Structures are given as C-alpha cells and as structure tokens.
Amino acid sequence: MFYLIMCRSQTNAQRISKALERAGIPARILRSPAEISPAGCSYSVKIPAHALSRALTILNGTGLPHQGVYVSAEGYGYREVEL
C-alpha cells in the first residue's frame, strides 16, 4: 500500500518531493495514473503508507499546493483520502 499526493504541475511535485525527502520521507515523482487524472496532465508524489501523517504535517507547514491524496492498495485501485 502507498499514497499518491497529486499535484497540478511537475514543478509543484518536485518541490513537495524535495521537502519530504529533506524530512527523511522517501518520495518519488511520477505522472498521475489515468484513473485519478483523466486529462493526464498532472504529476504525483508517491510515498510509503507509514509516512502519510508526517508528510501531511510537512505539507501543511510549508503551504505547498496539492490537489488531493489517493491511497492505492493492491487489487483495489485508487481512492481519494478524506483529509
């Protein structure tokens, strides 16, 4: 299981990824899956499941914009997380 933090642009995804990595959270940038971004023009930052609460604390503290957080569990696809 992992989480995707969806961003409007590659630049925002890079900024979020760098902020999380500075805090010791592994973060990888990828194009958002078509299932959560039908237009196909967004990027996401992938983080491990155990790091979600810490990552959200960091994002709230930095004010970096994101469009949503999605959870992926094997066999279930993606679902938006209510924050």
Rosetta silent file (secondary structure, phi, psi, omega in degrees, C-alpha in Angstrom):
SEQUENCE: MFYLIMCRSQTNAQRISKALERAGIPARILRSPAEISPAGCSYSVKIPAHALSRALTILNGTGLPHQGVYVSAEGYGYREVEL
SCORE:     score description
SCORE:     0.000 S_00000001
   1 L     0.000  141.466  177.345    0.000    0.000    0.000 S_00000001
   2 E  -149.886  170.410  178.880    1.190    3.522   -0.795 S_00000001
   3 E  -119.601  147.714  173.581   -0.148    7.050   -1.158 S_00000001
   4 E  -115.960  127.420  173.695   -0.057    9.474   -4.066 S_00000001
   5 E   -99.965  110.228 -174.551   -0.057   13.204   -3.447 S_00000001
   6 E   -83.901  135.074 -178.066   -1.451   14.672   -6.658 S_00000001
   7 E  -123.554  153.219 -178.860   -0.005   17.955   -7.915 S_00000001
   8 L   -73.829  -28.362 -176.579   -1.088   20.301  -10.679 S_00000001
   9 L  -140.743  163.341  177.373    2.408   20.585  -12.181 S_00000001
  10 H   -64.681  -35.937  179.458    5.741   18.839  -12.298 S_00000001
  11 H   -62.079  -45.403  178.005    7.328   21.826  -10.537 S_00000001
  12 H   -63.275  -39.914  178.181    4.963   21.508   -7.549 S_00000001
  13 H   -62.533  -40.248  178.596    5.626   17.765   -7.426 S_00000001
  14 H   -64.580  -42.688  179.273    9.369   18.427   -7.371 S_00000001
  15 H   -63.228  -43.766  178.949    9.021   20.953   -4.546 S_00000001
  16 H   -64.687  -45.352  179.500    6.891   18.569   -2.487 S_00000001
  17 H   -58.355  -45.330  179.833    9.250   15.676   -3.147 S_00000001
  18 H   -64.153  -41.544  179.425   12.274   17.707   -2.041 S_00000001
  19 H   -63.117  -41.526 -179.742   10.529   18.907    1.133 S_00000001
  20 H   -69.613  -41.770  179.884    9.561   15.351    2.065 S_00000001
  21 H   -65.524  -35.960  175.858   12.989   13.922    1.292 S_00000001
  22 H   -61.355  -29.966  179.538   14.651   16.614    3.441 S_00000001
  23 L   -88.114    3.671  177.655   12.461   15.340    6.291 S_00000001
  24 L    88.699   13.372  178.913   13.579   11.749    5.663 S_00000001
  25 L   -99.803  121.717  177.818   10.472   10.567    3.815 S_00000001
  26 L   -65.834  130.350 -177.040   11.189    8.664    0.598 S_00000001
  27 L  -140.153  134.946 -179.633    9.295   10.344   -2.235 S_00000001
  28 E  -127.384  134.102  179.340    9.177    9.574   -5.949 S_00000001
  29 E   -89.098  136.895  174.759    7.664   11.735   -8.695 S_00000001
  30 E  -150.347  161.193  174.795    5.547   10.102  -11.391 S_00000001
  31 E   -68.533  139.804 -178.923    2.834   11.050  -13.840 S_00000001
  32 L   -64.357  137.736  177.634   -0.549   10.649  -12.220 S_00000001
  33 L   -60.879  147.136 -178.940   -2.352    7.463  -13.260 S_00000001
  34 L   -58.111  -27.928 -179.355   -5.198    7.970  -15.743 S_00000001
  35 L   -61.268  -32.317 -179.353   -7.594    6.557  -13.150 S_00000001
  36 L  -109.278   -9.431  179.337   -7.189    9.669  -10.964 S_00000001
  37 L  -139.424   78.789 -175.483   -6.242   12.203  -13.650 S_00000001
  38 L   -56.762  -30.716  179.880   -8.300   11.610  -16.794 S_00000001
  39 L   -73.950  -19.662  176.131   -6.761   14.642  -18.540 S_00000001
  40 L    71.616   19.688 -175.344   -3.335   13.096  -17.988 S_00000001
  41 L  -117.855   31.329  177.518   -1.612   16.393  -17.273 S_00000001
  42 L  -127.456  165.872  178.678   -0.744   16.103  -13.600 S_00000001
  43 E  -123.118  156.768  179.440    2.061   14.617  -11.561 S_00000001
  44 E  -130.990  157.349  174.550    2.038   12.796   -8.253 S_00000001
  45 E  -112.367  120.993 -177.951    4.460   12.175   -5.435 S_00000001
  46 E   -92.676  128.217  178.852    4.467    8.570   -4.240 S_00000001
  47 E  -130.780  155.356  177.543    5.133    7.978   -0.539 S_00000001
  48 E   -69.445  154.155 -176.077    5.039    4.870    1.660 S_00000001
  49 H   -58.702  -38.408 -175.329    1.888    4.234    3.686 S_00000001
  50 H   -69.823  -12.360 -174.628    3.586    4.654    7.058 S_00000001
  51 H  -100.151    3.236 -172.844    4.688    8.210    6.191 S_00000001
  52 H   -59.978  -52.139 -174.771    1.304    9.792    5.402 S_00000001
  53 H   -63.242  -40.137  178.066    0.616   11.660    8.650 S_00000001
  54 H   -66.490  -40.297  179.242    4.151   13.049    8.820 S_00000001
  55 H   -63.222  -41.574  179.051    4.034   14.042    5.135 S_00000001
  56 H   -65.958  -37.033  176.062    0.743   15.899    5.630 S_00000001
  57 H   -61.695  -43.581  178.833    2.186   17.748    8.621 S_00000001
  58 H   -64.339  -45.466 -179.971    5.133   18.848    6.480 S_00000001
  59 H   -62.230  -42.354  178.613    2.877   19.914    3.595 S_00000001
  60 H   -64.056  -35.958 -179.756    0.623   21.921    5.905 S_00000001
  61 H   -72.119  -32.060 -177.974    3.670   23.618    7.413 S_00000001
  62 H   -90.271  -21.902 -178.482    5.192   24.562    4.065 S_00000001
  63 L    74.768   16.051  178.902    1.964   25.578    2.331 S_00000001
  64 L   -69.655  132.382 -175.849    2.927   23.716   -0.848 S_00000001
  65 L   -75.547  141.717  172.530   -0.165   23.235   -3.034 S_00000001
  66 L  -146.611  158.762 -173.893   -1.534   19.798   -3.871 S_00000001
  67 L   -97.123  -16.525 -179.987   -4.793   18.603   -5.389 S_00000001
  68 E   165.983  168.232  178.178   -5.538   15.559   -3.323 S_00000001
  69 E  -124.602  132.350 -177.500   -4.205   12.435   -1.687 S_00000001
  70 E  -123.816  142.129  177.054   -5.012    8.985   -3.031 S_00000001
  71 E  -104.595  143.317  176.136   -4.435    5.574   -1.499 S_00000001
  72 E  -126.038  120.832  174.839   -3.555    2.531   -3.547 S_00000001
  73 E  -121.410  138.548 -175.407   -3.989   -0.933   -2.161 S_00000001
  74 L   -52.871  126.642  178.547   -3.266   -3.976   -4.275 S_00000001
  75 L    86.617   -6.212 -176.882   -6.376   -5.128   -6.077 S_00000001
  76 L  -113.370   -8.239 -177.277   -8.489   -2.100   -5.084 S_00000001
  77 E    76.544 -152.009 -177.633   -7.273    0.657   -7.414 S_00000001
  78 E  -112.253  140.474  174.753   -7.080    4.242   -6.191 S_00000001
  79 E  -135.507  139.539  178.348   -9.368    6.004   -3.754 S_00000001
  80 E   -71.799  139.297  179.632   -9.217    9.610   -2.581 S_00000001
  81 L   -92.933  129.683  176.413   -8.400   10.041    1.093 S_00000001
  82 L   -79.772  121.474 -178.834  -10.660   12.375    3.042 S_00000001
  83 L  -105.437    0.000    0.000   -8.461   14.777    4.986 S_00000001
